[in-house]
Amino acid sequence: MEEQQEKIFRYIQIIFAATCCSCAYKFFLSPAGLYNGGFTGIAQIIRNILQDSVGIHFPSDPTGIFVWCLNVPLMIAGYKSLGKMFMVRTIAVITLQSFLMTVLKSPETQLISDHALNCVFGGALNGFGIGILLRNGASTGGTDIVGLLAVKKKPDLSVGTLSMTINACIFTYAAITRTFEIAAYSAVYAFITSVVIDRTHFQTTKVAVFVVSRVPILSNEVSVEMHRGVTTWDAMGGHSRKPFQVHMIVMNRYELAHFRQVIRAVDKNAFIWTIKADQVMGNFKQRLGV
């Protein structure tokens, strides 16, 4: 029953987060004529080229539809590499967000006339939504999936550099075809988004967890349930002089909740502490589709 409630709460958060991202685009970014980063920015460029160069006029903003179409190849690739449930949730998010971006009406004038404040509030709302999605094992697709696929193959790869490169191309286009001011404010919007994502999402943050226990089977249970390697060594209490074992395991931060459940089921009296693992080398498997 408790597990079912957690699933329901997770999907409520996912729907809420996808709505936040859509509202950030429709109510802050679009009315200001700014460009988003990632696949949404690419979709905006496609829309503008079709309108300005080809002469196609759309009855409503087709950016959401273009975003969905651009994500189709990534949906297929991600389904094979990032896990079934992660991609099921991500496909649902992309579809919902694309739908909302298409049907929601942008205000004729900006909600906030000051461009800087508009970027701050819009970027914060967008970053908050993306961060919540990633925390709940989903994403908005686009560069999120590209980044997760890249990290999965090369854990030390800088996803930020990849995202910045794509965004730099988008903002350069904005500076050339629109104005430098629009490009600059678009970059500010993207920067605020990335800062808020970093504050709400720690999926790739690794931690080393140490467990002190007198239950011999604990390491085996952890290995089976977590599918992680466990290093164990014998020790002795400095005061009690009683023998016990110390177990060490490295995992992603969002595996901690499940890890604690496993430990408590085996040994309620186990002593646990964690430290941040800034650099992990060797055969460490990223678990991105939680």
N, C-alpha and C positions, 0 to 999 in steps of 0.2 A: 504493500500500500504506500509506504514511504517512498519507494523507488518510483512508483507511478506518479506521485505528486511532484517529485523532482523533475520528471520528464515533462509534465504539464507546465511547470514553472519555467523550465528551459525554453519551451516553445513560445510561451507568452513573452519572454524576454527577447527571443529572436524576432517575433512579429513587431514588437515595440521598437527594437533597434533598426529593423529594415524601414519602418515608418519614419524614424528620425532621419535616416540618410536621405530618404525621398523628400522629406520636408525641407531639409537643408538645401537641396538642389532647387526645389520649386519656389521656396519662399525667400531665400537669401541669394543664392548663386545666380539663378536665371534672371530675376528681375534686375540685377546689377549688370548683366551682360558679361559676367566673368566666366572663366573656364575652369572646370574641375581637372584634377590630375587623373591619371590612370585611364581606364577604358571609357569612363564617362566623358573625359576630355576628348578622347579619340572620336567618340560618337558625336560630340558636338562639332568637331571639325568636319566629319563626314556630312552632317546635316548642313553646315554652312556652305560646303563645296557644292552640294546638290542644289541648294537654293541660289547661291550667288553665281556659280559658274555654269551649271546645267540649266538653271531656270525652273527647277521643280519647286512648287509651292505646296506646303503641307498645311492641312486644316488645323492641325495641332502640333505641338512639339513632339517629333518622332525620336528624340534622343533615347528614351527608355527602350523603344523597340530595337534601335541600333545596338544598344548595350547588350540586350539579350542575344541578338544574333552574333555579336562578336565573342560572346562567352561560350557558344556552342562547342567549338573545338576544345576549349579548356575544360568544359564539363566532361567530355569524353576522356580526356587525358587524366583529369583529376579523379574520375571514378575508378580508374585502374590503379592509381598510385597513392591516393590519399585516404582511401577507405570509403566503403559504401555509405555509411550513415553521415559522414562529413559531407559528401557530395550531395546526398539526398537533401540535407538541410540547406546546403549552399544553392542548389538548383531552385529550391522553394523560395529562398531569399531573393535570388536574381529575378525570378518570375514575379514575385510580389512587388519588389522595388521597381522593376520595369513597368509594371501595371500602374503603380501609383504615380510614377514620373510621367506617365502618359495621360492619366485621367485627372490628376489634380490641376487646378487652375492657379497659375502664378498671379500675384497681385499686379495691377497695372503700374503701380509705383512701388519703390522699395519700402519694406517695413521700417527699415532704419536708413535714413538719408545719408548718414556719414558712412563712406565706403570702408573705412578702417573698422568701425564697430560692426558693420555688416559682415566683414570677413571674420572677425573674432567670433561672433555669435554663430554664424553659419558654419565656420570651420570647426568650432567646438562641438556643435550638434552633430555634424557629420563624423568627426573623430570619435565621439562618444558612442554613436551607433555602431561604427565599425569595430571598436574595441569590445563592446558587449557581444557582438556577433562572434568574434574570434574566441572570446572567453567561453562561449557556449557551443563551440565546435562547429561553427559555420563561418561564412564569409560573404562578401559582396561580389565575389568573382574577380575577373580582370587581373590586375597586378597582384591582388591577394593570393590567387591561386598560382600565378607565375612565381611569386615569391616563395610560397610554401613548397612548390615542386622543386625550386632551386635549392632551398635549404635542406630538403629531404635528401637530395643527391650530394650536395656539398655543404655540410653543416657550417663551415667557416666562411661561406660566401656572403658578401654584403648585399642583403636584399635592399637596404636603403639606397645603395648606389644604383642598383637596377631601376628602382622606382624613380629616383631623382633624374636619371637619364631620360626616361620616358616623359616625365613631367617637363623637363627642360625643353624637349622638342615641342611639346604642346604650347608652352608659354612663349617660345620663340615664334611659333606660328601666330599666336595672339598678338605679339608685338609687331609683326610684319603686316598682318592683315587688318588689325584693329588699331590699337594705340599701345604705346609702352606703358601707360598708366594702367590699362586693363590687364596687361601681362603682369605687371608688378603686384597689383591687388590679387590677381589669381594665384600668384606665387605665395603671397601672404596667407591666403585662404588654405592652400595646400600645406603650408608650414604649420599653421594652427591645428589642422586636422591631424598631422603626423605627431605633434606634441601630445595631443589628447589621447590618441591611440596608444602611445607609449605609456601613458599614465593609467590606462584601463585594461591593457592587454599585456600579458607576460608569458604567452604561449611558448616562446623559444627560450625563456629564462630557465636555466638549469640549476638544480640544487642537489647538494650531496646530503643524504639523510643518514644519520647514525642511530642505531637502536641497541639498547642494552637490555638483555633478556636472559632468563634462566630456562626458557622453553627450547629444547633442542630442535624441534621441528619448524621453528619460526622461519629460518632462512629458506627452507624448502617451500613453505606455504607462500612466502613472498615471491619467490621465483616463479612458481606456478601461476599465481593470481595476477602478478604484475608483468610477467614475461620480460623481466629484467634480471641481469646478473647480480648476484649478491656476494660480497666479500665478507668472510666471517673469520674472526680470530678469538682465541680463548683469553680470558682476563680474570682478574681476582679483585674483589672489593678491598680497598685500602683499609677500611675500618672493620667490616664484617669478616674479612678474610675468606669469604665464600666465593666459589667459582661461578662465572657467568660467561656469556658470549657477547661480543660486540659485532654488529652487522652494519655494513655500509653499502648503500645503493645510490646511484645517480639517476635522476629522472627530471622530466619537465615539471615546472611548478604546478601545473594544473592536474598532475597525477597524484598530488599530495592527498587530496580528499579521499580518493579510493584507497591509497596506501594506508592511511590512518585507519580506515574501516577494516582492512585486512589485518593490521597489527592488533587492533583491539579485539578482533574475533579470536585471535590466537592467544594473546597475552595482554590482559587488561592492565597489568602492572608494568608493562614495558616502558622504559625511559627513552624518549625520542628527542633529538635535536637536529636542526637543519642549518646548513650554511650555503651561501650562494656559490655556485661553481662557475666562475667567470670563463675559464678555459677548460674544455674537455676534449681530449684527443684520444684516438683509438676507435674501437668498434662501438660507438654510441648510436643507437637508433632513435631518430626523432619520432615522437608520437604527436602528429599534428592534427589528426582527425579524431579528436576525443569526442 
